[in-house]
Amino acid sequence: MAQKIQGTEDLYGGYMRSWQHMQDVARDLFGTYGFDMIETPAIEQVDTFVHGIGESTDVVRKEMFRVVSGALFENLLEAGTEKGLKPKQRMAMRPEGTAGVVRAAVENNFVPQGAAPAKLWYAEAMFRGERPQKGRLRQFHQVGVEWLGAADPAADAECIIMLMEFYKRLGFDPSKLRLSINSMGDAACRPAYREKVRQFIYDHKDEMCEDCLERADINPLRSFDCKNDHCREVMKSAPLVTDNLCDDCREHYEKVKKYLDEAGVAYVEDPTLVRGLDYYTRTVFEVEATDAGVGAIGGGGRYDGLMELEGGKPTPGIGFAVGFERIALALAAQGSTLETPEPECIYVAGTSAEEREAVFEATLALRNAGVRAEADYQGRSLKSQFKQADKLHARLCVVIGPDEVAAGEATLRDMDTHEQVQVPFESLADAVKARLA
Ligand code: AMP
């Protein structure tokens, strides 16, 4: 039997309705904040991610699924190296949403000089070659937003406020969410800070893991969220970014916090919070469900340099992404669910094959009137049709037998009370709608 790839999932039934519900909530809420939906391709040039996410990140170095077209794949195997490939022949499945949206913004000039910001949201599958475990998949789904062209700290605060409202509307108990925030500085202050952290790691090299020593050269800040507990313990005494911010970054951070305080959004400051991707500047944030044990259920931050890295004009940006699968797990841990009930359905039952045509017409008439209707086309007995109606949670059943066909009326049966009334075929849809309302 063919099997799905480990770390991927089929979305169907209640789980699919949960994913759709999450998108509906996002569309509604983000719409009120002025965000429009965007969908970018699932494959992009590798360079789009390398420029944006950063060459030194785990995502780019280890987790990106690389793609080459079928014919080139054979050549690649023969050559044993991808050096002969042109940049546009080197592709990858998107591991996250921001780089692709920013690439699209540059390519389509979403933010012309002096224009209003572009506010975009997406709901897409992401792909990362990770070791699958609970809440960590190779294909997962994210809802995210990107706000391009706004530098003001009020935009950072609005983003965070909208994110926290999103969790609330998804059904989370806000008292069981922890929002962590930090500022990672910018091009003016981060290089010097990064140097201090690098020196700190060198000074403690006997206590750090191989990965951290390697990171010290390319991206020392990543040691703050090393998977190794001991490294994280050592890093607790490393210099903190919040003690090393330039005046502009400090002022920006203070204003973000002031806006959050004014909006009554609770947060904790975590000066060791460094998000995994290179492109973040200034504000970064992450949200965890404290009782779920599934890790971060969302996060984001400001990326004022990213548009330039993707070849555009200097344009500030901020955004976040929320993972669907972890949201579903975290809500389940809080005794809640994203799953919406199956929509109500009307069942049209015929007593024998003789009434097939009348059943067909009645079902069609109901659907044309906007009523969700289902009928039997397998020649089942009336009893098993009623059973099927129950399974579909049908509140009403339309029953059509030879007497009904002769009289030009259907029997409308209430499945709870078993009460029955006769309704002329031509007013069936109206009668059903009146009862459902
Ligand atoms: P990131 O882009 O790594 O900041 O991730 C944003 C959110 O996406 C996380 O908070 C998770 O909810 C979710 N996420 C990230 N990686 C995975 C994964 N491998 N499997 C499932 N969800 C993930």
Residues whose N, C-alpha, C, O or C-beta is under 5 A from the ligand:
A	BS01	AMP	E96 R128 E130 G135 R136 L137 F140 A296 I297 G298 G299 A321 V322 G323 E325 R326
